[in-house]
Amino acid sequence: MPQNGKPIDETRRRLLIAGTAAGAALAVAPLLDSRAASASPSSRTGASTMGTITTKDGVQIYYKDWGPAKGEPVVFSHGWPLNADSWEAQMFFLADKGYRCIAHDRRGHGRSSQPWDGNDMDHYADDLAALLDQLDIKGAALFGFSTGGGEVARYIGRHGTRRVRKAGLISAVPPLMLKTDKNPGGLPIEVFDGLRAGSIANRAQLYRDIASGPFYGYNRSGAKPSAGIIDTFWMQGMMAGHKNAYDSIAAFSATDFTEDLRKFDVPTLVVHGDDDQIVPIDAAGRASAKLVKNARLIVYPGAPHGLADTHKDKLNADLLEFLKS
C-alpha cells in the first residue's frame, strides 16, 4: 500500500510480512501448547506447563503444572471467587524447592468452562478427582484454601486417599459455615443472603469491597491496604462466571463436611488466622482440627482470612516443613 503517496519498497514490505507472521506465530503458540497438554495431560516431561482436562459431563478444567515433572506432587484448590492464580506465591516457592505444583481453576471460575449446572461440592470434588486421575497423580499433598478446603474434604469423603499422601486445610470452610441448631457457632443465613444480593446488584463492587475490607483485614486499624492485592482479587473474581460464583455461595456456606473430615486418614495440617472475619476460626479451623484424627492446628495470631497473601512467607515455610515431615 502507498504511504504518503509513495510505494513501500520491496525490502520494507518483506520486513512487514515477516513481522506479521512472527506475531501470529507467537499468538498461536500458547494455544497449541495448551491443546497439546490437553490432548495428553499425563505425558508432561518439561519443567512447566498448563492445559485442560475434560470431565465426564463435558466441562473443561484449566490447570497449571509448575516445577520438576518428577517432583513430589502438591495440588492446590482455591477459594471463592478466585482461581489457581491465588496460589502463585506458594506454587512459586515450593516449585523452586523441587516440588511439582498443580493448581486448577474450579468449574465456572478463571479459565475453566462455565456450566450452568453442577456448581456444587460434589461436582467440585469429582472434577478434582478427574484432574488427579487424568494426570495420574500419586502420593499428592492436597492443600485447600477457604472453599478449596471444602473441595479437598469432599474429595476425600467421596474418593478416599488412594492418590493422597497428606492434606492441608488453609482458612478453610469445613466443617460447616452456616449457623444451624447443631452448629450454633456458624454464621447466620443473612450473611450469605447478603452476598447473593450483592452479587446480583453489582458483583464488581462486591468483590472490590470484600478485598478492600474483611478478606485481607484491611478494615482493621493500622492496616496498610495493597492496591495490587485488591486489584488481583477483583480481577480473578470477575473472571468467574456470574451464575457459577452465585451458586458457589450456597456450596461453600451450606455444605456440611463433618462426615468427610472423619474419613481423613492421612497427616493433615490445619492453618487458620484468629482474626479471620470471613470464616471464623472457632467454627472452622478449630472445629475441623477436632474432627480430623491427629490433625495439626497452627493458629496465626491476628491473621485475616487471606493469609496466603498477607502472611505468605510464614505459610510457605509452614507448608514446606509439613511436606518434609
Secondary structure by P-SEA (a helix, b strand, c coil): cccccccccaaaaaaaaaaaaaaaaaaaaaaaaaaaaaaccccccccccccccccccbbbbbbbbbccccccbbbbbbccccccccaaaaaaaaaaaccbbbbbccccccccccccccccaaaaaaaaaaaaaaacccbbbbbbccaaaaaaaaaaaccccccccbbbbcccccccccccccccccccaaaaaaaaaaaaacaaaaaaaaaaccccccccccbbbbaaaaaaaaaaaaaccaaaaaaaaaaaccccaaaaaaacccbbbbbbbcccccccccccaaaaaaaccbbbbbbbccccccccccaaaaaaaaaaaaaac
